[in-house]
C-alpha cells in the first residue's frame, strides 16, 4: 500500500476518533482479480473506537464505509473490517 493512500485512509478514519487503526494491504493475494486490474486494492482494517460502543456490526461497518466513501470503488476495491469498541 502506498504511504499516501495509508495516510489518506487514516485521515478519513480519524472522524471516528479511533484508539487504534491497523491497515493491511492484501492486494498481492488478489493479483489477476478483476478489481485489482482496475487499480483498486484489497485491504483489511482493524479499528478500535468508542464510537462503536453499543453499535451492531452492520452499523460499525457503515461508519467505516462512510468515512472511506471517496476512496471506495476507485482506490479501494475490497475491504475487510474488524471494528470494535475499547
DRENROMAR-585293 format. One line per 5 residues: number of its first residue (from 0); their letters; for each residue z, y, x of N, C-alpha, C, O. Coordinates in Angstrom, 1 decimal. Each point is the difference from the previous one (the first is absolute). Example, Ala and Ser with C-alpha at 12.3 -4.5 7.8 and 13.67 -1.06 7.14 Angstrom:
0) AS) 7.8,-5.7,13.2,0.0,1.2,-0.9,0.0,1.2,0.9,0.7,0.0,1.0 | -1.4,1.1,-1.4,0.0,1.1,0.9,0.8,1.1,-0.8,0.1,1.1,0.5
END
This chain:
0) XXXXX) 0.0,-1.2,0.9,0.0,1.2,-0.9,0.0,1.2,0.9,0.7,0.1,1.0 | -1.5,0.9,-1.4,0.0,1.2,0.8,1.3,0.8,-0.1,0.6,-0.1,-1.1 | -0.2,0.8,2.1,1.2,0.8,-0.1,-0.1,1.1,-1.0,1.0,0.3,-0.7 | -2.2,0.2,0.5,-0.2,1.0,-1.0,0.2,-0.5,-1.4,0.7,0.7,-0.8 | -1.2,-1.9,0.5,0.2,-0.6,-1.3,1.5,-0.3,-0.2,0.5,0.2,-1.1
5) XXXXX) 0.1,-0.8,2.1,1.4,-0.3,-0.1,0.8,1.2,-0.3,0.9,0.0,-0.9 | -1.1,1.1,1.6,0.7,1.2,-0.2,-0.3,0.6,-1.4,1.0,0.5,-0.7 | -2.2,-0.6,0.2,-0.3,0.5,-1.3,0.7,-0.9,-1.1,0.5,0.6,-1.0 | -0.5,-1.9,1.2,0.7,-0.8,-1.0,1.5,0.3,0.0,0.6,0.1,-1.1 | 0.0,0.1,2.3,1.4,0.3,0.0,0.3,1.4,-0.6,1.0,0.1,-0.7
10) XXXXX) -1.9,0.8,1.0,0.2,1.4,-0.6,-0.1,-0.1,-1.6,0.9,0.6,-0.6 | -1.8,-1.4,0.1,-0.2,-0.1,-1.4,1.2,-0.7,-0.6,0.4,0.3,-1.1 | 0.1,-1.3,1.8,1.2,-0.8,-0.6,1.3,0.8,0.1,1.0,-0.4,-0.6 | -1.0,1.5,1.4,1.2,0.8,0.2,0.4,0.6,-1.4,1.2,0.4,-0.1 | -2.0,-0.3,-0.8,0.4,0.5,-1.3,1.0,-0.9,-0.7,0.7,0.5,-0.9
15) XXXXX) -0.6,-1.7,1.4,1.0,-1.0,-0.6,1.3,0.1,0.8,0.9,-0.8,-0.3 | -0.8,1.7,1.3,1.2,0.1,0.8,0.5,-1.4,0.5,1.1,-0.4,-0.2 | -2.0,-0.3,0.9,0.4,-1.3,0.5,1.1,0.0,1.0,0.0,0.8,0.9 | 0.8,-1.9,-0.9,1.0,-0.2,1.0,-0.8,-0.7,1.2,0.3,0.3,1.2 | -1.3,-1.1,-1.5,-0.8,-0.6,1.0,-1.4,-0.4,-0.6,-0.1,-0.2,-1.2
20) XXXXX) -0.8,0.2,2.1,-1.4,-0.3,-0.3,-0.6,-0.8,1.2,0.1,0.4,1.1 | -0.6,-1.6,-1.4,-0.7,-0.8,1.0,-1.3,-0.4,-0.6,-0.2,-0.5,-1.0 | -0.9,0.9,1.8,-1.3,-0.2,-0.4,-0.7,-1.0,1.0,0.1,0.2,1.2 | -0.7,-1.3,-1.7,-0.7,-0.9,0.8,-1.5,-0.1,-0.4,-0.3,0.0,-1.2 | -0.6,0.1,2.2,-1.4,-0.1,-0.3,-0.4,-1.4,0.1,0.0,-0.7,1.1
25) XXXXX) -0.5,0.1,-2.2,-0.4,-1.4,0.0,-1.5,-0.1,-0.1,-0.6,-1.1,-0.4 | -0.1,2.2,0.7,-1.5,0.0,-0.2,-0.7,-1.1,0.8,-1.0,-0.5,-0.4 | 1.5,0.2,1.6,-0.6,-1.0,0.8,-0.1,-1.4,-0.6,-0.8,-0.8,0.3 | 1.7,0.6,-1.3,0.0,-1.3,-0.7,-1.1,-0.1,-1.1,-0.2,-1.0,-0.6 | -0.4,2.2,0.4,-1.0,0.1,-1.1,-1.4,0.4,0.5,-0.8,0.5,-0.8
30) XXXXX) 0.6,-0.8,2.1,-1.3,0.3,0.5,-1.1,-0.7,-0.8,0.1,-1.2,-0.3 | -1.2,2.0,0.0,-1.1,-0.6,-0.8,0.2,0.1,-1.5,-0.9,-0.2,-0.7 | 2.1,0.6,0.3,0.3,0.2,-1.4,-0.7,1.2,-0.5,-0.2,1.0,0.7 | -0.3,-1.0,-2.0,-0.8,1.1,-0.5,0.7,1.3,0.1,-0.6,1.0,0.4 | 1.9,-0.9,-0.7,0.8,1.2,0.2,0.1,0.5,1.4,-0.1,1.2,0.3
35) XXXXX) 0.2,-2.1,0.6,0.0,0.3,1.5,-1.3,0.6,0.4,0.0,0.9,0.8 | -1.1,-1.4,-1.3,-1.3,0.5,0.3,-0.2,1.4,-0.4,-0.7,0.8,0.7 | 1.4,-0.4,-1.8,-0.1,1.4,-0.4,0.9,0.9,0.7,0.0,1.2,-0.3 | 0.7,-1.7,1.3,0.9,0.9,0.8,1.4,0.1,-0.5,0.9,0.5,0.7 | -0.5,-1.1,-1.9,1.3,0.0,-0.4,0.9,-1.1,0.6,-0.5,-1.1,0.2
40) XXXXX) 1.7,1.5,0.2,0.8,-1.0,0.7,1.0,-0.7,-0.9,0.1,0.4,-1.2 | 0.5,-1.5,1.7,1.0,-0.8,-0.7,1.3,0.3,0.6,0.2,-0.2,1.2 | 0.8,0.6,-2.0,1.3,0.4,0.6,1.2,-0.6,-0.8,-0.1,-0.4,-1.1 | 1.2,0.2,1.8,1.3,-0.3,-0.6,0.9,1.2,0.2,0.1,0.5,1.1 | 0.6,-0.2,-2.1,1.0,1.1,0.1,1.4,-0.6,-0.4,0.1,-0.6,-1.1
45) XXXXX) 0.9,0.8,1.9,1.4,-0.3,-0.4,0.7,1.3,0.0,0.1,0.7,1.1 | 0.3,-0.2,-2.3,0.6,1.3,-0.1,1.3,-0.2,-0.8,0.2,-0.7,-0.9 | 0.8,1.5,1.4,1.4,0.0,-0.6,0.2,1.4,-0.4,0.0,0.9,0.9 | 0.4,-0.7,-2.2,0.2,1.4,-0.5,1.0,-0.1,-1.1,0.0,-0.9,-0.9 | 0.8,1.9,0.8,1.0,0.1,-1.1,-0.8,0.2,-1.3,0.5,-0.3,-1.1
50) XXXXX) -1.7,0.9,1.2,-0.9,0.2,-1.2,-0.3,-1.3,-0.8,-0.3,0.1,-1.1 | 0.4,-1.2,1.8,-0.3,-1.3,-0.6,1.2,-0.6,-0.7,-0.1,-1.0,-0.7 | 1.3,1.5,0.8,1.2,-0.5,-0.6,-0.2,-0.1,-1.5,-0.4,1.0,-0.6 | 0.7,-2.1,0.0,0.0,-0.3,-1.4,-1.5,0.1,-0.6,-0.1,0.1,-1.2 | -0.9,-0.2,2.1,-1.3,0.0,-0.5,-0.6,-1.4,0.2,0.2,-0.7,0.9
55) XXXXX) -0.9,0.2,-2.0,-0.7,-1.3,0.2,-1.1,0.0,1.0,-0.4,1.1,0.4 | 0.1,-2.2,0.1,-1.0,-0.2,1.1,-1.3,0.8,-0.3,-0.6,0.6,0.8 | 0.1,-0.7,-2.1,-1.3,0.6,-0.3,0.2,1.5,0.1,-1.0,0.7,0.5 | 2.1,-0.1,-0.9,0.2,1.5,0.2,0.0,0.4,1.4,-0.5,1.0,0.4 | 1.2,-1.9,0.5,0.1,0.3,1.4,-1.4,0.0,0.6,-0.4,0.9,0.8
60) XXXXX) -0.4,-1.9,-1.2,-1.4,0.0,0.6,-0.8,1.2,-0.5,-0.8,0.5,0.8 | 0.9,-0.2,-2.0,-0.7,1.2,-0.5,0.4,1.3,0.7,-0.9,0.8,0.3 | 2.1,-0.7,0.1,0.5,1.2,0.8,-0.7,0.0,1.3,-0.4,1.1,0.5 | 0.3,-2.2,0.2,-0.7,-0.1,1.3,-1.5,0.3,-0.2,-0.5,0.7,0.8 | -0.1,-1.4,-1.8,-1.4,0.3,-0.2,-0.3,1.4,-0.3,-1.0,0.6,0.4
65) XXXXX) 1.9,0.1,-1.2,-0.2,1.4,-0.3,0.0,0.8,1.2,-0.7,1.0,0.2 | 1.7,-1.3,0.7,0.1,0.8,1.3,-1.2,-0.2,0.9,-0.4,1.0,0.7 | -0.2,-2.1,-0.8,-1.1,-0.3,0.9,-1.4,0.1,-0.7,-1.0,-0.4,0.6 | 1.0,0.9,-1.8,-1.2,0.0,-0.8,-1.3,0.6,0.7,-1.0,-0.6,-0.1 | 1.1,1.7,0.8,-1.2,0.5,0.6,-0.6,-0.9,1.1,-1.1,0.1,0.4
70) XXXXX) 1.9,-1.1,0.1,-0.5,-0.9,1.0,-0.5,-1.3,-0.5,-0.7,-0.7,0.7 | 1.0,0.4,-2.0,-0.4,-1.3,-0.6,-1.5,0.0,-0.2,-0.6,1.0,-0.4 | 0.1,-2.2,0.6,-1.5,-0.3,-0.2,-0.9,0.7,1.0,-1.2,-0.2,-0.1 | 1.8,0.9,1.0,-0.9,0.6,1.1,0.6,-0.5,1.3,-0.7,-0.7,0.7 | 1.9,1.1,-0.4,0.6,-0.3,1.3,0.9,-1.2,-0.1,0.2,-0.7,1.0
75) XXXXX) 0.2,0.4,-2.2,0.9,-1.2,-0.3,-0.8,-0.8,-1.1,-0.2,0.5,-1.1 | -0.1,-1.7,1.5,-0.6,-0.9,-1.0,1.0,-0.9,-0.7,-0.1,-0.2,-1.2 | 1.1,-0.3,1.9,1.0,-0.9,-0.5,1.4,0.4,0.5,0.1,0.4,1.2 | 0.9,-0.6,-2.0,1.3,0.4,0.3,1.0,-1.0,-0.5,0.1,-0.3,-1.2 | 0.8,-0.2,2.1,1.1,-0.9,-0.4,1.2,0.9,0.1,0.3,0.6,1.1
80) XXXXX) 0.5,-0.5,-2.2,1.2,0.9,0.0,1.2,-0.8,-0.2,0.2,-0.8,-0.9 | 0.8,1.1,1.8,1.4,-0.5,-0.2,0.8,1.3,0.0,0.3,0.6,1.0 | 0.1,-0.2,-2.3,0.7,1.2,-0.2,1.4,-0.3,-0.5,0.2,-0.8,-1.0 | 0.8,1.3,1.6,1.4,-0.3,-0.4,0.9,1.2,0.1,-0.3,1.0,0.7 | 1.4,-1.1,-1.3,1.1,1.1,0.1,0.9,-0.4,1.1,0.1,-1.2,0.3
85) X) 0.6,2.1,0.3,0.9,-0.3,1.1,1.2,-0.9,-0.4,0.8,-0.3,0.8
END
